[in-house]
Every structure is written in C-alpha cells, then in structure tokens.
Amino acid sequence: MPTLAVAKSSNAGYHPSYLPVAVIFGGTSGIGQAMTETLAAYLNGRVHIVIVARNKVAADNIIASLPKPTASEAAGSKYEFMACDVTLMKGVHAACRELSERLPKINFLVLSAGVFSFSGREETEEGIDKKMASRYYSRWAIINGLLPSLRKAKEAGEDASVLSILGAGMGPEVDLEDLGLKKGYSGWKAMTQTIGYNDLMIAEYAKREPEISFTHIFPGTVATPAFRPSSLLLTILMLPLRPILWLISTKPEDCAEYMLFALLNAEKGMNRRNPKGDDIGTKGFPQAADGQQRVWDHSVQLTTV
C-alpha cells in the first residue's frame, strides 16, 4: 500500500516526452476537480485537459486557476471545457463525436461524474434511471465512443488509460435477470448494482482492447459535494454522523493523489484498485460466468439512442 508521500513522489516523477491529453468527465467538483488540478500542477501546465461537465462557470474558475506552461512548452498545451449531461445518452454520444474530431488522441480518460442518491427511480426522456445513467451507462458509452482516440495514443507508443471512479470490490452480485432494474427498483439497488456493472464493463473492455489500461477504483469516503444530503430529512438524520464522517473522510486533494497514482501506474488490461491505489485482484468481482457478455449486450441496446 503506497503512503500518500509515496503516491505524491511517484506522481511528481511523471514527465512524459510527449504532451499528454486528458479528458475528465465530472471535472468541476470533488475528485474530478482535484485530479484536474493535481495533474496540471505536476505537469506545470504542459498538458491538454478537457473538463467535461455541466457547470461552465465552475469550469472557467478552475481553468483560470491552473498553472500556465512556459513559452517553450506552450505548443499544444490547453485547458478547455465541454458541456455534457451524462444522464442523457444523446448528449454523451454528441460529446464523444466532438472530442474525437477535435483531439488528436486521448492518453487519459477519467470518469468521475455520477449521482449519489438513494431516492426512487427517476427516468430520463430516454427511459434510463438517472442514477444508473450517470454511474454506469454513460461511462460505457463514453469509453465506447472514445476508443479510437485511446487507440491512437497507444499506437503512438504512449499511455492509454481509463479510470472509472466508483466502488471496485464493494458491489453485490449483479442481478442479470433485471438489468436496468425495470422489475425491482430501489435507490440502494441502483447505487450498488452499478458497481458490479462497472466491474464487468472494464473486464470486457480489457478483453477486447488488451493494450489499453482499464481501471475501476473505489475512492473511499471523500469529503465532496456528492456526499451532501439531498433532502432536509437526510440532513437531520446525518447530523449525529458528521463527526465520524469527518474523521474517516479523505480530503479531495489527497484522494486525487491516489487516483492519479492508479491512473499513471495502471497495467495493460483490467485493473481494480482500493482507495490507496492497491490492486485488489478479483475481490468482490461478479461471479456469473456469462455476466460480462450479458451486461455488454444490455449496454449496447440501452445506450443506442
């Protein structure tokens, strides 16, 4: 298990000969924002980062605070924002098309956008539950849409790495008879089933694209806006827990160091990591023999809009 100091030292040593391109979904708050700021700082602005999110004002403020490269290293260096609501597959597809057209390659793809809520089912106009859309279906569609750009990086002999931040090792068995939870829905089930979906997703992508790194990581309890109660009742109920949560929570900037460590040090193929960036192997991995293919087929069907 790397200490925070070890993770920071490793991250600080990342200085590729090429100019890396990173696309960060959910980069305007929490872990995504912290990873954006950390990566830009270590590379002294010699990087092209695209923040994909909904909040342009937040993105503009973050971009204004990021380090600028020296004049000799400015060529190709850039920070930019792209608007996208990850609960809508049409929007995800449009964003991926635009990114593929604008970017020469993608070295790092970070997926951190996701709804944290235990409320009831709330479907989008496309018939997908919003929680499940943000935590899984959009991620599957984003990777699928940006694979050509990741391949370009790998073919150039550069890093090509995908990081899905959710809950590796923390999910239950996947209910293959109710994919999408149309039969038996609860907020808790939507939150936990999507963890298993992510496991099966990275396993299948790694099988199909063995030269690219695919990592599912559990960040642990992090003090981010995602964990703020979504209702007055939850706010009241959580008041007694606040001191405990404060003690066990990781600061976003520290979490970002471990997330970046996992991203930069990922092996080709499938990787599953804990909050400290350690490899957890197949701990808690869904066991159904045909799970990967069934979730894949289901994902193709549901994200085709």
N, C-alpha and C positions, 0 to 999 in steps of 0.2 A: 504494500500500500504506500504510494508516494505521499510524503508530507506536503503541506502547502508550499513550503520552501522549495522542495524538490520539483514540484509541478511548475512553480514560477521560474525556477532556473532553467528547466527544460524548455518552457515556452519562450523565454528570453533568448534562447540559443537558436530559435528558428529564423533563419535569414536565407531564404532560397535565392538562387541565382536569377530566377525569373520573377516577374511581377505576378503575385497570386491574385485570383479573382474569387471573392467570397460572396455568396448570396445568403442572406439571413432573413428567414421568414419569422416575423414576430420580434423584430429588432428595435422596437421603440419603447420597450419596458422590460423590467425583470431580467431574467437570464439572457435573453436575446440582446437587450441593450448592453448589458455588462460584457458580453462576448464581443460585440461590435467595438466597444471602447477599448477592451483589452487587446484585441488583435491589432487594431490601428496603432495603439501605443507601442506595442512590441516591434512593429514594423516601421515605426517612425513615419507613418503616412505613406509608405511605399507599398500600396495595396489598392486594389479596386474593390470597394464594398458596395453592394446594393442592399439597402434595407427595404424589405417588402412587408408592408403593414397597412393599417387603415389611417393612422393618425399622422398626417403630413406635418402639422405644427410641431409635434414631438420629434419627428424625424429631422426636421430642419434645425431644431435646437441641438439635437445630438450631433448632427453633422458639423454645425458651427463650432462645436467644442473639440472636435477630433484634430489630432496633430496633422500639420501640413508637411509634405515631403520637401527636401531640399531641392533647389533648382536643378541640380544634376540628376535627381532621381524622380522628377515630376512626370516624366513621359509615361502616360498610361495610368498614372495614379488618379484615383477619383473616388468620391463618395456620392451616392445618389439614392433617391427614394423612388419606390414604385408602389402605387396604391393597389391593394388587393384585399378582398374579404374572403378569407379561406373557408367560410361556411358555404360558399357557392362555387360549384364545380365549373360553371361557365366562366366565372372570374378567374379561377385558378388556371384554366386552360388558356385564357387570353394572356395572363401574365407570363406563363411559360413560353408561349409563342413569341411574345415581345422580347423576353430575356434571351431566347435562343437566337433571335435575329440581331440583337444588339451586342451580345457578348461573344468574344472570340472563343471562349472556353469557360468552364467553371471548375475551379480547384476544390472549393469547399462549399457545401450546401448544408445549412443549419436549419432545422425545423423545430422551432420552439413555440410557435403560436398555438394556442389551444384554450378552450373554455374549461374552467374549473367550477363545476356546479353540480349539485345533487337534485336539482329541480326536475320537474316532469318533462316529458317529451315535447320538444318544440321543433317542428319541421320547417325546413326552408321551402321555398317555392319549388324546389327540385325533389321534394319528398324525403329528404335526409334529415335526421335529427341533428341539430346544430352542434351539440357536444361531440357527437361521433364524426361529424363532418370536419370539425377543426382538429380533433385529436387523432383521426386516422385517415378518412377518405381523401382529404386534401393532401395529406402527406404522400399517400400512394400516388395520387395524380401528379403532384409536383415532381417527385422522383422520375416517374414515367415520362413526363414532358421534358425534363431537363437531362435525361440520359445522354442524348447526343453531345451536349456540351461537356458533360463529365468525361465522356469517351475521348473527346478532343484533347483534354488535359492529359489523360493517361497515355494517349498515343504520342504525345509530345514528350513523354518521359517525366511528367510532372505529377504532383499529388492529385488524387481524385478521391474525395472523401465525403461521405454523407453522415450527418449526425442527427438522429431523431431523439429529442429530449422528452422522455415521458416516464416510464416505470419499469425498465428491464428487471426481471426477476421478481416482480411484485404482483403479477396478474394471476387470475384463476385460470382454469381450463376454459378454452374457447367453446362456446355453445354453437356447434356447427349446424344445428338444426334450426337456429333462429338468428342467422347472420343479419345484422342490421336492426335486430330487436324489434321486429314488427309484431311478434306474438306476445312476448312478455317483457315489457319495458319498465325500468326504474332508473332514476338518476345514478344510483350507485352502480348498477349493472352497466350502464353506458360508460361510466368512468373506468371501470375495471376491465370490461371486455375489450375495450380499445387498446389496452396494454398488450394483451395477447395478440391482437390483430397486428400491432407493430412488430412484435417478435416474429410472427410468421411472414410479415412483409419483408423485413430485412433479410431473413433467411432465404426467401425465394429470389429476391433481387440479387443476393450474393451468389446464389446458384446460377443465375442467368448471366451475371456480369462478374465473373470471378477476379478480374483485375482491378475492380473498384472496391473501395472500403465502405462498408455499410455498418454503422454503429447505432445500437439502441442503448440509451443510457438513462439511469434513474438519478435525478439530481439531488434527491433527499428533500428535506423540508427547508425551503428557501424563503427568506423574507421578501416576497414580491407582491405586487398588486393582485396577482391571480389568487392569492390565498385570503383576500379580504372578503368577509361575509357578504353575500349577495342580497340579504334581507335584514330587516330590523330584528326579527326573531333570532336569526343566526348570530347576529351581533351580540345580542343579550346572552344567548347560550354560551358563546365563546369567551365572554369576559373572564370567567374564572381560569380559563386555559391560557390566557395571554402570557402570564409569566413563564409558564412551562414552554410554550411555543417559542418565546423569545430566547430561552436558554438553549433549546435544541436546534434552532434555525441557523442556517448558514447565510452569511451576507452575500448578496448577488455577485459582488466583485470577487469574493473568494470562490464561490461556486463556478464562476466563469473561468477561473484558472484551471480547475479540474476538468471542466467541459472542453476547454481548449486543449488541454493535455491529451484527453481521449481522442479528440479530432485529429491532432497533429501526429499522434503516435499509433493510429489505427493500423492494424494489419489488413492486407487484402482479404476480401470476403466478409464474412459475418463477424461482428464484434458485439459483445454485450457487456456493459460496464456498470459498476456501482457508483455511488456519489463521489468516491475518491479516485475514480478512473481505473479501478482494478477490473481485470477480466473475470467475469462470473461464470464463464462457460455456458452450460445448459441449465443452470439453476432456474427452476420455475418456468422452463420453456414448455409451451403447449405440447402434449404428448400424442394427439391424434395423428395417425400415420399419414392420412390424406389431408391434413389441415392446411398445409401450405397451398396446395393446388386449389382447394375449395374456397379459401379466402381470396386467393388470386382471381379466380373466375368471378366470384361475387363482386370483387372490387372493380374489375373491368366493366361489368354490367352496370353497377351503380354510378360509376364516375363518367360513363359515356352519356353525355347530355348535349 
